[in-house]
Amino acid sequence: MKASILTVGDEILIGQIVDTNSSYIAQRLGEQGLSICEMRSVGDTREAITGALNELFAASGIVVITGGLGPTKDDITKQTLAAYFGATRMALHEPTLRHVTELLGRRGIALGELNRNQALIPDACEALLNLAGTAPGMWFEKAGKLAVSLPGVPHEMEYLMANEVIPRLKKRFSLGKVYHKHIATAGIAESTLAETIAAWESVLPDYLRLAYLPSPAGVKLRLSCYAADAHTSVADEVEKIYLRQLQALIPAYIVGYDGDTLESAVGRLLKARGATLATAESCTGGRIAALITAQPGASAYFKGGIVAYSNELKVKELGVSPSDIERHGAVSQAVVEQMAQGAQRALQAEYAVATSGIAGPDGGTPEKPVGTVWIATATPDKVTSRKLNLGNDRERTILRTSYGVLNLLRLALTDDNNAR
């Protein structure tokens, strides 16, 4: 079965916000075996919404809509859908009214007319109670076509998708099964990875599709079977045959599977040995510490970090030699290795990582152009460092540096595990 996704809002079209809703909805629908044939964004006009619905319904039986359900006059999705599906009146949805009244009351806000109007629902639809916000979702069906209208606020949309939309879709339609297996890799370029596993890829069965998903963290491989119900043993086959073959081909590059990330893999390795970690960051400005502490349970292994942006702090807090800064510069192997060792000492951690580089857009020289970065990992036994050349995109340089040093740490932890 085919589905389309429609986002409504001028703020998307002018680039004021990034549409993350479509991505989330597509993933959730895809997991249920639905094929997404189109994603579209339109402005806040009746003509744009109606025209998009006509075209999307011509190609798909389901359209999931987000946006335009707020209490203000510019939110017109509800009125447009009411007319489109032939509603005769707006009916008060008592569960929504009670919920909105209680929600605003807990916040010390009196129920106003605009909020009360959010509980008015076209009589041509079934209301979806939104316990994560004030605007209910709406489920419209007509002539074999289905439209689901959800709030544009991401956490409200996600709540309704999980608790209302997906369960109803499962009851309403006979959906096929879809199988996905994700393999997270790091430290290998997409083209090199493709060449390395080309022979393995060539013998995959026809019902398995392989996709390459590159990002600053690395390349994620996705194995998919879109008719998993026709291949009941596909999961076992992938796990016992194809993943084992892949592991033998690229053992050093595989970070983990499915939800695994570099930061979660590092945390898992540190926890396994009861070890602790410290960070010393210059060009990354605390990004590495943020990635680490975003992981649940990071307090078990992360001691803390020092953002030493100035040379003065590198010397004072991390014990970097002033003469080495003078001789080699702050962006150098000597300095970044001392930063890592200094973080070990200052924060009394078994492991430490450090970064120093020129993120740009200015500050480069012919000898050290923008994007020149040094990273280092200090273990109880040694210090390992590496030079990176990452180009002139500041944000991308910061991200790639952060993930690069986490991967360097992962490799060090893996080597230590193998040595034991």
Secondary structure, DSSP 8 states (H G I E B T S, - for coil): -EEEEEEE-HHHHTTSS---HHHHHHHHHHHTT-EEEEEEEE-S-HHHHHHHHHHHHHH-SEEEEES--SSSTT--HHHHHHHHTT---EEE-HHHHHHHHHHHHHTT----HHHHHTTEEETTEEEE--TTSSS-EEEEEETTEEEEEE-SSHHHHHHHIIIIIHHHHHHHS-----EEEEEEE-SS-HHHHHHHTHHHHHTS-TT-EEEEEEETTEEEEEEEETTGGG-TTHHHHIIIIIHHHHHHHSTTTEEEETT--HHHHHHHHHHHHT--EEEEESTTTTHHHHHHHTSTTGGGTEEEEEE--SHHHHHHHH---HHHHHHH-SSSHHHHHHHHHHHHHHHT-SEEEEEEE--SSS---SSS-TTEEEEEEE-SS-EEEEEEE--S-HHHHHHHHHHHHHHHHHHHHHHHHHH-
